[in-house]
Amino acid sequence: MITVALGVLIVVGIVAILLLGRGVRRQIESLRAEIAAARIAGALDRDSPVP
């Protein structure tokens, strides 16, 4: 019984980590798109420290 509960907790933890990783990756991609749009609009210089 305890091993089943531990197994379920491990699976839930792995799924949570994967979902968190997807969310962070999506936010980074949208931030890069915003930076690219700002550079195109001329709001940021090319020498800006933002990657």
N, C-alpha and C positions, 0 to 999 in steps of 0.2 A: 504493500500500500504506500509506504513512504517512497519507495523507488519510483512508483508511477507518478507521484506528486513531484518528485525531483525532476523526472523526465519532462513532465509538462512544463515546469518552470524553466527548464533549460531551453526548450523549444520556443516558449513565449519570449524569453530573453533574446534569443537569436533573431526571431522575427522582428522584435522591437528595434534591435540594432540595425538590421537591414533597412527598415522603414526610415529610421533616423538618418542613415547614410544617404538614402534617396532624397530625402527632404533637403539635406544640406547641399547635395550636388545640384539640385534644382535651383536653390537660392543663389549659388555661386554662378550658375549659367545665366540666370536673369540679371544678376549684378554686372556680369561681363557685357551682356547685351546693352544695358543702360549706359555703361561707360563708353562702349563703341558708338552708341547714338549721340552721346554728349560730345565725343571727339569729332564726329561728323558735323554736328551743329556748331562746332568751334568753341564750345564752352570749356573744353579742357585742352591744354597744350600737349603737344606730342611728348614733351619732356616731363610730363606729370609722373610722379612716383607710383601711381596706380597701375597695376599690371594690365 
